Amino acid sequence: MSYLPRFGLSPLFAMAVVLCATGCPLHQDQVAAASTNPAVAQDQATDPSAANLAPDPTDSNAQAPVDNNAQQSAPPPDAGGNYSQPSDQSTYDPGNGEQPEYTADQPPPPLPDYEQPQAPGDGYMWTPGYWAYGQDGYYWVPGVWVQAPYEGALWTPGYWGYHNNRYGFYRGYWGPHIGYYGGINYGFGYIGFGYQGGYWGGGHFNYNRSVNNINISLMHNVYNRSVSNNYGGGARVSFNGGRGGLQVRARPAELAARRETHAAPMGAQMQHEHAASTNRAQYANVNHGRPASAAIREPLAADRNVRAPAASQMHNQAQQRQAAPQQRQAAPQQRQAAPQQRQAAPQQRQAAPQQREAAPQQRQAAPQQRQAAPQQREAAPQQRQAAPQQRQAAPQQRQAAPQQRQAAPQQHQAAPQQHKAEEHPKQ
């Protein structure tokens, strides 16, 4: 009788138990390492990029991200009703009272998938690519890094919206907060609402390297926080409203940002768009929605004539907050110096009568000084006339000086004889 069938499974079972026993501690170490990872812990904290949104107490969901997947149907409405499906597309206004810059009779193509070039340095903002429209149809304007025009400046991308049976383009702008951009998921932190690619703080821009191509060996103002629904693979809907478009209404925080003082695209950005319009390879009827240049590596420099009143106020407020502790520290010293100031006040009051008594003497001396001034002016020509004679006599004086030094010893020797002659005069 063979015992192999009876005990054939026992070694396999024992091996499984050993593998489980040795494998479980390794898994626990991995979990522990992940829980203590600073990047993971930072993801669990409050997103600092929430400061990119304008403060609005009426919007209870201002900090919540928008689920803007590639679906062409409307997302579920939230508690505030910001995402409700418009009942009448003819009355739906994606511009929220703003007029589009230009219109087209056909919807723009989907957003292409592309990679972001590496950030060139501090203070550069990523401006995602978009479809523009010209006489020959839609053409793609590549995404590019743009130097911020001022500290605190954020870029709100432009977007396409359907209204009155036309597709209108609403251009982007610079401002202290992110405004409404149609709920379009441009990626790289622009998930459709707000901007999670970084934030301004400490006098510079801090980059979220989970959605930006950052060289951490060159740039140190970097943090890592995961972003949901980020742009990554596949086409994206590129317009708001109408059939097949995103049905995303503006939130109160986005409308508040639009009411703030903001600046139009800089001259370098408009030249960048014009350059794309002259390249036939960028047109959708040529590339079929896959532009040859989806993003460019060469960054754009900022215009220096962009005014930033809102950013200046924010910067001044930050300086005031920083100066407040110093002022509080200086207050005790000021209170200690106050008694000394009070003690010095009587001495100042005692010196005041003396100053008042000296004032009449100063007033009496003033006429004499004025009378002496004409005499000084009259003597000035005589002094100028005597100056040449003095310069002529100077060489003669220098020549006579050695003779005077030679005669000096003889004078000293003759001096005693003179004294004796004075003491014994002749009879």
LOGU-321438 format. One record per residue (C-alpha): residue in one letter; chain; z, y, x negated. Coordinates in nm, 4 decimals, m for minus. Layout:
<rokols>
(rokol A A (Z Y X));
...
</rokols>
This chain:
<rokols>
(rokol M A (0.0000 0.0000 0.0000));
(rokol S A (m0.0985 0.3331 m0.1439));
(rokol Y A (0.1540 0.6181 m0.1464));
(rokol L A (m0.1024 0.8852 m0.2303));
(rokol P A (m0.1852 0.9763 0.1317));
(rokol R A (0.1867 1.0070 0.2122));
(rokol F A (0.2723 1.2379 m0.0819));
(rokol G A (m0.0631 1.4009 m0.1400));
(rokol L A (0.0309 1.7271 0.0421));
(rokol S A (0.3727 1.7677 m0.1202));
(rokol P A (0.2495 1.9130 m0.4523));
(rokol L A (0.0307 2.1623 m0.2661));
(rokol F A (0.3228 2.2750 m0.0505));
(rokol A A (0.5466 2.3176 m0.3568));
(rokol M A (0.2792 2.5219 m0.5326));
(rokol A A (0.2484 2.7522 m0.2299));
(rokol V A (0.6247 2.8101 m0.2281));
(rokol V A (0.6191 2.9017 m0.5992));
(rokol L A (0.3311 3.1420 m0.5555));
(rokol C A (0.5041 3.3123 m0.2635));
(rokol A A (0.8276 3.3447 m0.4601));
(rokol T A (0.6538 3.4939 m0.7613));
(rokol G A (0.4198 3.7121 m0.5580));
(rokol C A (0.6702 3.8807 m0.3300));
(rokol P A (0.8579 4.0774 m0.6030));
(rokol L A (0.5281 4.2115 m0.7361));
(rokol H A (0.4338 4.3365 m0.3917));
(rokol Q A (0.7724 4.5054 m0.3528));
(rokol D A (0.7290 4.6809 m0.6864));
(rokol Q A (0.3926 4.8094 m0.5749));
(rokol V A (0.5364 4.9391 m0.2498));
(rokol A A (0.8255 5.1051 m0.4328));
(rokol A A (0.5860 5.2667 m0.6774));
(rokol A A (0.3741 5.3965 m0.3929));
(rokol S A (0.6755 5.5407 m0.2113));
(rokol T A (0.7869 5.7300 m0.5233));
(rokol N A (0.4394 5.8576 m0.6070));
(rokol P A (0.4493 6.2424 m0.5965));
(rokol A A (0.1056 6.2532 m0.4379));
(rokol V A (0.2151 6.0256 m0.1543));
(rokol A A (0.5390 6.2198 m0.1066));
(rokol Q A (0.3472 6.5464 m0.1013));
(rokol D A (0.1186 6.4141 0.1693));
(rokol Q A (0.4247 6.3609 0.3874));
(rokol A A (0.5312 6.7240 0.3502));
(rokol T A (0.4022 7.0228 0.5440));
(rokol D A (0.0438 7.1129 0.4638));
(rokol P A (0.0492 7.4435 0.2710));
(rokol S A (m0.3093 7.5134 0.3806));
(rokol A A (m0.1732 7.5824 0.7302));
(rokol A A (m0.1296 7.9407 0.6026));
(rokol N A (m0.5095 7.9730 0.6238));
(rokol L A (m0.4751 8.0070 1.0016));
(rokol A A (m0.3900 8.3360 1.1650));
(rokol P A (m0.0411 8.3374 1.3175));
(rokol D A (m0.0543 8.3158 1.6942));
(rokol P A (0.2608 8.2180 1.8879));
(rokol T A (0.0595 8.1377 2.2025));
(rokol D A (m0.1167 7.8442 2.0317));
(rokol S A (0.1279 7.5532 2.0279));
(rokol N A (m0.1230 7.3236 1.8549));
(rokol A A (m0.2392 7.5637 1.5835));
(rokol Q A (m0.1256 7.3305 1.3058));
(rokol A A (m0.2866 7.0143 1.4437));
(rokol P A (m0.6188 6.9000 1.2951));
(rokol V A (m0.9227 6.8568 1.5155));
(rokol D A (m1.0809 6.5163 1.5600));
(rokol N A (m1.4446 6.6029 1.4956));
(rokol N A (m1.6081 6.2723 1.4215));
(rokol A A (m1.9821 6.2281 1.4431));
(rokol Q A (m1.9559 6.1599 1.8137));
(rokol Q A (m2.1819 6.3669 2.0333));
(rokol S A (m1.9492 6.3483 2.3294));
(rokol A A (m1.6657 6.5912 2.3872));
(rokol P A (m1.3303 6.5053 2.2234));
(rokol P A (m1.0382 6.4475 2.4581));
(rokol P A (m0.8796 6.7712 2.5822));
(rokol D A (m0.5480 6.8742 2.4334));
(rokol A A (m0.2464 7.0184 2.6097));
(rokol G A (m0.3854 7.3706 2.5901));
(rokol G A (m0.7231 7.2791 2.7355));
(rokol N A (m0.9087 7.4084 2.4302));
(rokol Y A (m1.1503 7.1167 2.4286));
(rokol S A (m1.2341 7.0836 2.7965));
(rokol Q A (m1.5954 7.0065 2.8805));
(rokol P A (m1.7719 7.3221 3.0112));
(rokol S A (m1.8708 7.2664 3.3718));
(rokol D A (m2.1696 7.5010 3.3455));
(rokol Q A (m2.3592 7.5156 3.0161));
(rokol S A (m2.5381 7.8338 3.1226));
(rokol T A (m2.2109 8.0277 3.1304));
(rokol Y A (m2.0574 7.8644 2.8244));
(rokol D A (m2.0447 8.1164 2.5376));
(rokol P A (m2.0011 7.9532 2.1947));
(rokol G A (m1.9946 8.2982 2.0312));
(rokol N A (m1.6880 8.4131 2.2304));
(rokol G A (m1.8459 8.7498 2.3061));
(rokol E A (m2.0290 8.7841 1.9738));
(rokol Q A (m2.4071 8.8033 1.9663));
(rokol P A (m2.5959 8.5586 1.7419));
(rokol E A (m2.7895 8.6985 1.4480));
(rokol Y A (m3.1058 8.5127 1.5492));
(rokol T A (m3.2049 8.2275 1.7827));
(rokol A A (m3.4284 7.9209 1.7892));
(rokol D A (m3.5680 7.7105 2.0716));
(rokol Q A (m3.4853 7.3765 1.9054));
(rokol P A (m3.1479 7.2461 1.7828));
(rokol P A (m3.0848 7.2319 1.4071));
(rokol P A (m3.1050 6.8922 1.2318));
(rokol P A (m2.7857 6.7012 1.1541));
(rokol L A (m2.5911 6.7962 0.8438));
(rokol P A (m2.7045 6.5885 0.5441));
(rokol D A (m2.4707 6.3856 0.3269));
(rokol Y A (m2.4290 6.5214 m0.0264));
(rokol E A (m2.1836 6.5481 m0.3142));
(rokol Q A (m1.9961 6.8600 m0.4140));
(rokol P A (m2.0524 6.9969 m0.7669));
(rokol Q A (m1.7515 7.0392 m0.9917));
(rokol A A (m1.5533 7.3603 m0.9412));
(rokol P A (m1.6446 7.6136 m1.2126));
(rokol G A (m1.2955 7.7634 m1.2455));
(rokol D A (m1.0116 7.9455 m1.0767));
(rokol G A (m1.0819 8.1837 m0.7904));
(rokol Y A (m1.4008 8.0148 m0.6662));
(rokol M A (m1.4342 7.9139 m0.3012));
(rokol W A (m1.6569 7.6362 m0.1725));
(rokol T A (m1.9131 7.7567 0.0826));
(rokol P A (m2.0709 7.4547 0.2543));
(rokol G A (m2.4445 7.4230 0.3057));
(rokol Y A (m2.6022 7.5013 0.6440));
(rokol W A (m2.9333 7.5107 0.8278));
(rokol A A (m3.0991 7.8526 0.8533));
(rokol Y A (m3.4124 7.9350 1.0548));
(rokol G A (m3.7354 8.1107 0.9607));
(rokol Q A (m4.0966 8.1364 1.0724));
(rokol D A (m4.1687 7.7848 0.9449));
(rokol G A (m3.8639 7.6282 1.1093));
(rokol Y A (m3.5274 7.5163 0.9816));
(rokol Y A (m3.4525 7.5171 0.6096));
(rokol W A (m3.1414 7.4030 0.4262));
(rokol V A (m2.9262 7.6538 0.2347));
(rokol P A (m2.7475 7.4551 m0.0376));
(rokol G A (m2.3718 7.4491 m0.0648));
(rokol V A (m2.2399 7.6492 m0.3604));
(rokol W A (m1.9187 7.7678 m0.5243));
(rokol V A (m1.8739 8.1431 m0.4731));
(rokol Q A (m1.6288 8.3674 m0.6525));
(rokol A A (m1.3851 8.5137 m0.4013));
(rokol P A (m1.4442 8.8884 m0.3525));
(rokol Y A (m1.0696 8.9613 m0.3606));
(rokol E A (m0.7392 8.7799 m0.3899));
(rokol G A (m0.6555 8.6134 m0.0594));
(rokol A A (m1.0163 8.5969 0.0647));
(rokol L A (m1.1151 8.2893 0.2689));
(rokol W A (m1.4629 8.1893 0.3810));
(rokol T A (m1.5312 8.1089 0.7464));
(rokol P A (m1.8666 7.9233 0.7612));
(rokol G A (m2.1406 8.0206 1.0012));
(rokol Y A (m2.2489 7.7870 1.2833));
(rokol W A (m2.5097 7.7248 1.5526));
(rokol G A (m2.4219 7.7490 1.9216));
(rokol Y A (m2.6178 7.6830 2.2401));
(rokol H A (m2.6273 7.9629 2.4981));
(rokol N A (m2.8780 8.0679 2.7648));
(rokol N A (m3.1169 7.7859 2.6765));
(rokol R A (m3.1372 7.9017 2.3136));
(rokol Y A (m2.9656 7.8035 1.9902));
(rokol G A (m2.8100 8.1034 1.8190));
(rokol F A (m2.6771 8.1347 1.4646));
(rokol Y A (m2.3401 8.3064 1.4173));
(rokol R A (m2.3029 8.4092 1.0556));
(rokol G A (m1.9934 8.3433 0.8452));
(rokol Y A (m1.7637 8.6033 0.6933));
(rokol W A (m1.4806 8.6676 0.4458));
(rokol G A (m1.1322 8.7390 0.5731));
(rokol P A (m0.7596 8.6710 0.5210));
(rokol H A (m0.7677 8.3762 0.7661));
(rokol I A (m1.0133 8.1100 0.8781));
(rokol G A (m1.1837 8.1869 1.2061));
(rokol Y A (m1.3889 7.9853 1.4512));
(rokol Y A (m1.6918 7.7991 1.3169));
(rokol G A (m1.7914 7.5951 1.6198));
(rokol G A (m1.5793 7.2914 1.5397));
(rokol I A (m1.8484 7.1783 1.2940));
(rokol N A (m1.7252 6.9237 1.0385));
(rokol Y A (m1.8834 7.0621 0.7213));
(rokol G A (m1.6563 6.8498 0.5044));
(rokol F A (m1.4767 6.9300 0.1782));
(rokol G A (m1.1786 7.0656 0.3713));
(rokol Y A (m1.3750 7.2271 0.6569));
(rokol I A (m1.2947 6.9596 0.9140));
(rokol G A (m1.3891 7.1751 1.2148));
(rokol F A (m1.0676 7.3743 1.2458));
(rokol G A (m0.9050 7.5761 0.9675));
(rokol Y A (m0.9522 7.4866 0.6018));
(rokol Q A (m0.7566 7.2136 0.4220));
(rokol G A (m0.9275 7.2434 0.0840));
(rokol G A (m0.6610 7.4707 m0.0630));
(rokol Y A (m0.4596 7.7890 m0.0163));
(rokol W A (m0.3745 8.1179 m0.1895));
(rokol G A (m0.0332 8.1386 m0.3529));
(rokol G A (0.1281 8.2672 m0.6707));
(rokol G A (m0.1593 8.5049 m0.7452));
(rokol H A (m0.4263 8.2333 m0.7551));
(rokol F A (m0.5994 7.9742 m0.5371));
(rokol N A (m0.4538 7.6226 m0.5277));
(rokol Y A (m0.7120 7.3448 m0.4870));
(rokol N A (m0.6667 7.0213 m0.2947));
(rokol R A (m0.8354 6.7693 m0.5227));
(rokol S A (m0.8540 6.5072 m0.2475));
(rokol V A (m1.1474 6.7014 m0.0963));
(rokol N A (m1.2680 6.9072 m0.3955));
(rokol N A (m1.4387 6.8033 m0.7175));
(rokol I A (m1.1850 6.9374 m0.9684));
(rokol N A (m1.1520 6.8848 m1.3431));
(rokol I A (m0.7737 6.8650 m1.3707));
(rokol S A (m0.7896 6.8982 m1.7507));
(rokol L A (m0.9276 7.2524 m1.7082));
(rokol M A (m0.7661 7.3642 m1.3814));
(rokol H A (m0.3912 7.3269 m1.3346));
(rokol N A (m0.3357 7.4965 m0.9973));
(rokol V A (m0.4176 7.1697 m0.8213));
(rokol Y A (m0.2379 6.9526 m0.5657));
(rokol N A (m0.3294 6.6341 m0.3801));
(rokol R A (m0.3021 6.5956 m0.0049));
(rokol S A (m0.5076 6.3582 0.2040));
(rokol V A (m0.7280 6.5094 0.4739));
(rokol S A (m0.8237 6.3204 0.7866));
(rokol N A (m1.1749 6.3288 0.9314));
(rokol N A (m1.3180 6.4699 0.6127));
(rokol Y A (m1.6902 6.4799 0.5525));
(rokol G A (m1.7952 6.1516 0.3974));
(rokol G A (m2.1135 5.9619 0.4629));
(rokol G A (m2.3512 5.9719 0.7551));
(rokol A A (m2.5009 6.2592 0.9490));
(rokol R A (m2.2909 6.5181 1.1290));
(rokol V A (m2.3604 6.7237 1.4380));
(rokol S A (m2.4560 7.0739 1.3263));
(rokol F A (m2.4266 7.2795 1.6457));
(rokol N A (m2.1889 7.3600 1.9294));
(rokol G A (m2.2684 7.3337 2.3021));
(rokol G A (m2.5717 7.1999 2.4819));
(rokol R A (m2.6940 6.8431 2.5015));
(rokol G A (m2.5770 6.6460 2.2004));
(rokol G A (m2.3700 6.9334 2.0625));
(rokol L A (m1.9968 6.9516 2.0025));
(rokol Q A (m1.7963 7.0778 2.2999));
(rokol V A (m1.5210 7.2515 2.1025));
(rokol R A (m1.3847 7.5823 2.2232));
(rokol A A (m1.2168 7.8388 1.9991));
(rokol R A (m0.8399 7.8271 1.9688));
(rokol P A (m0.6243 8.1421 1.9899));
(rokol A A (m0.5579 8.1354 1.6129));
(rokol E A (m0.9328 8.1348 1.5456));
(rokol L A (m0.9945 8.4217 1.7856));
(rokol A A (m0.7106 8.6166 1.6229));
(rokol A A (m0.8777 8.5720 1.2839));
(rokol R A (m1.2042 8.7087 1.4212));
(rokol R A (m1.0260 9.0242 1.5405));
(rokol E A (m0.8963 9.0876 1.1874));
(rokol T A (m1.0787 9.3060 0.9390));
(rokol H A (m1.3332 9.0879 0.7626));
(rokol A A (m1.6388 9.1304 0.5393));
(rokol A A (m1.9953 9.0080 0.5821));
(rokol P A (m2.1549 8.7689 0.3324));
(rokol M A (m2.1973 8.9233 m0.0097));
(rokol G A (m2.5318 9.0226 m0.1547));
(rokol A A (m2.5332 8.7187 m0.3841));
(rokol Q A (m2.4955 8.4913 m0.0809));
(rokol M A (m2.7828 8.6547 0.1047));
(rokol Q A (m3.0031 8.6260 m0.2046));
(rokol H A (m2.9053 8.2601 m0.2240));
(rokol E A (m3.0220 8.2091 0.1336));
(rokol H A (m3.3462 8.3962 0.0679));
(rokol A A (m3.4183 8.1765 m0.2364));
(rokol A A (m3.3829 7.8673 m0.0166));
(rokol S A (m3.6310 8.0123 0.2348));
(rokol T A (m3.8982 8.0374 m0.0381));
(rokol N A (m3.8635 7.6696 m0.1398));
(rokol R A (m4.0852 7.4455 0.0757));
(rokol A A (m3.8826 7.1391 m0.0254));
(rokol Q A (m3.5843 7.2808 0.1659));
(rokol Y A (m3.7617 7.2871 0.5052));
(rokol A A (m3.6784 7.0153 0.7562));
(rokol N A (m4.0452 6.9610 0.8479));
(rokol V A (m4.1037 6.8655 0.4837));
(rokol N A (m3.7875 6.6803 0.3830));
(rokol H A (m3.7170 6.5342 0.7328));
(rokol G A (m3.3536 6.6361 0.7200));
(rokol R A (m3.2948 6.5320 0.3580));
(rokol P A (m3.3287 6.8460 0.1453));
(rokol A A (m3.4133 6.8050 m0.2215));
(rokol S A (m3.1321 7.0425 m0.3192));
(rokol A A (m2.8321 6.9956 m0.0904));
(rokol A A (m2.5924 7.1708 m0.3316));
(rokol I A (m2.6341 7.3648 m0.6551));
(rokol R A (m2.4113 7.3648 m0.9615));
(rokol E A (m2.4619 7.7266 m1.0646));
(rokol P A (m2.1855 7.9361 m0.8998));
(rokol L A (m2.2357 8.2781 m0.7442));
(rokol A A (m2.0546 8.5853 m0.8748));
(rokol A A (m1.8670 8.8105 m0.6351));
(rokol D A (m1.9720 9.1609 m0.5354));
(rokol R A (m1.7195 9.4162 m0.6616));
(rokol N A (m1.7608 9.6602 m0.3727));
(rokol V A (m1.6011 9.4428 m0.1017));
(rokol R A (m1.3015 9.6129 0.0562));
(rokol A A (m0.9953 9.4052 0.1276));
(rokol P A (m0.7447 9.6057 0.3340));
(rokol A A (m0.5877 9.3034 0.4971));
(rokol A A (m0.5527 9.1128 0.1699));
(rokol S A (m0.4009 9.4205 0.0035));
(rokol Q A (m0.1377 9.4451 0.2754));
(rokol M A (m0.0532 9.0778 0.2331));
(rokol H A (m0.0284 9.1237 m0.1441));
(rokol N A (0.1943 9.4313 m0.1043));
(rokol Q A (0.4209 9.2462 0.1351));
(rokol A A (0.4534 8.9631 m0.1169));
(rokol Q A (0.5474 9.2125 m0.3882));
(rokol Q A (0.8082 9.3698 m0.1599));
(rokol R A (0.9593 9.0278 m0.0942));
(rokol Q A (0.9711 8.9604 m0.4685));
(rokol A A (1.1283 9.3019 m0.5387));
(rokol A A (1.3973 9.2617 m0.2709));
(rokol P A (1.6283 9.0395 m0.4847));
(rokol Q A (1.6086 9.2881 m0.7736));
(rokol Q A (1.6990 9.5718 m0.5399));
(rokol R A (1.9962 9.3766 m0.4114));
(rokol Q A (2.1087 9.3117 m0.7695));
(rokol A A (2.0764 9.6821 m0.8574));
(rokol A A (2.2805 9.7936 m0.5548));
(rokol P A (2.6252 9.7125 m0.7108));
(rokol Q A (2.5349 9.9122 m1.0237));
(rokol Q A (2.4370 10.2062 m0.8072));
(rokol R A (2.7698 10.1858 m0.6232));
(rokol Q A (2.9552 10.1784 m0.9582));
(rokol A A (2.7643 10.4852 m1.0817));
(rokol A A (2.8417 10.6829 m0.7650));
(rokol P A (3.2049 10.7775 m0.8681));
(rokol Q A (3.0808 10.9087 m1.2038));
(rokol Q A (2.8271 11.1204 m1.0252));
(rokol R A (3.0984 11.2577 m0.7970));
(rokol Q A (3.3184 11.3382 m1.1015));
(rokol A A (3.0323 11.5242 m1.2717));
(rokol A A (2.9650 11.7331 m0.9622));
(rokol P A (3.2653 11.9749 m1.0144));
(rokol Q A (3.1563 12.0442 m1.3748));
(rokol Q A (2.8103 12.1246 m1.2506));
(rokol R A (2.9586 12.3599 m0.9925));
(rokol Q A (3.1749 12.5303 m1.2648));
(rokol A A (2.8708 12.5823 m1.4883));
(rokol A A (2.6761 12.7418 m1.2057));
(rokol P A (2.8651 13.0828 m1.2175));
(rokol Q A (2.8048 13.1089 m1.5943));
(rokol Q A (2.4373 13.0484 m1.5404));
(rokol R A (2.4358 13.3182 m1.2720));
(rokol E A (2.6178 13.5639 m1.5091));
(rokol A A (2.3660 13.5005 m1.7877));
(rokol A A (2.0745 13.5639 m1.5557));
(rokol P A (2.1185 13.9536 m1.5462));
(rokol Q A (2.1286 13.9680 m1.9293));
(rokol Q A (1.8092 13.7695 m1.9453));
(rokol R A (1.6530 14.0094 m1.6944));
(rokol Q A (1.7731 14.3148 m1.8996));
(rokol A A (1.6278 14.1716 m2.2215));
(rokol A A (1.2917 14.1112 m2.0587));
(rokol P A (1.1859 14.4896 m2.0556));
(rokol Q A (1.2779 14.5249 m2.4265));
(rokol Q A (1.0632 14.2218 m2.5076));
(rokol R A (0.7774 14.3727 m2.3116));
(rokol Q A (0.8227 14.7091 m2.4972));
(rokol A A (0.8207 14.5379 m2.8371));
(rokol A A (0.5004 14.3502 m2.7575));
(rokol P A (0.2691 14.6616 m2.8004));
(rokol Q A (0.4316 14.7448 m3.1388));
(rokol Q A (0.3703 14.3891 m3.2552));
(rokol R A (0.0083 14.4137 m3.1441));
(rokol E A (m0.0282 14.7504 m3.3323));
(rokol A A (0.1224 14.6059 m3.6516));
(rokol A A (m0.1079 14.3069 m3.6444));
(rokol P A (m0.4207 14.4977 m3.7784));
(rokol Q A (m0.2167 14.6416 m4.0675));
(rokol Q A (m0.0919 14.2938 m4.1557));
(rokol R A (m0.4488 14.1642 m4.1504));
(rokol Q A (m0.5605 14.4563 m4.3789));
(rokol A A (m0.2756 14.3938 m4.6268));
(rokol A A (m0.3542 14.0223 m4.6464));
(rokol P A (m0.6605 14.0618 m4.8819));
(rokol Q A (m0.4579 14.2845 m5.1188));
(rokol Q A (m0.1819 14.0235 m5.1287));
(rokol R A (m0.4358 13.7523 m5.2082));
(rokol Q A (m0.5829 13.9720 m5.4925));
(rokol A A (m0.2361 14.0416 m5.6395));
(rokol A A (m0.1417 13.6734 m5.6392));
(rokol P A (m0.3460 13.5817 m5.9559));
(rokol Q A (m0.1896 13.8745 m6.1507));
(rokol Q A (0.1557 13.7569 m6.0468));
(rokol R A (0.0784 13.4033 m6.1660));
(rokol Q A (m0.0459 13.5440 m6.5051));
(rokol A A (0.2694 13.7614 m6.5505));
(rokol A A (0.5027 13.4717 m6.4759));
(rokol P A (0.4813 13.3123 m6.8311));
(rokol Q A (0.5531 13.6502 m6.9962));
(rokol Q A (0.8569 13.6942 m6.7727));
(rokol R A (0.9861 13.3487 m6.8705));
(rokol Q A (0.9386 13.4343 m7.2445));
(rokol A A (1.1233 13.7705 m7.2061));
(rokol A A (1.4157 13.6084 m7.0267));
(rokol P A (1.5912 13.4711 m7.3483));
(rokol Q A (1.5647 13.8083 m7.5206));
(rokol Q A (1.7208 13.9741 m7.2200));
(rokol H A (2.0115 13.7287 m7.2316));
(rokol Q A (2.0676 13.8029 m7.6061));
(rokol A A (2.0557 14.1820 m7.5507));
(rokol A A (2.3038 14.1659 m7.2657));
(rokol P A (2.6240 14.1332 m7.4898));
(rokol Q A (2.5203 14.4260 m7.7064));
(rokol Q A (2.4751 14.6391 m7.3990));
(rokol H A (2.8241 14.5427 m7.2780));
(rokol K A (2.9761 14.6370 m7.6209));
(rokol A A (2.7920 14.9708 m7.6222));
(rokol E A (2.9320 15.0445 m7.2802));
(rokol E A (3.2890 14.9571 m7.3926));
(rokol H A (3.2723 15.1680 m7.7243));
(rokol P A (3.0624 15.4725 m7.6579));
(rokol K A (2.9875 15.7030 m7.9523));
(rokol Q A (3.2151 16.0051 m7.9943));
</rokols>
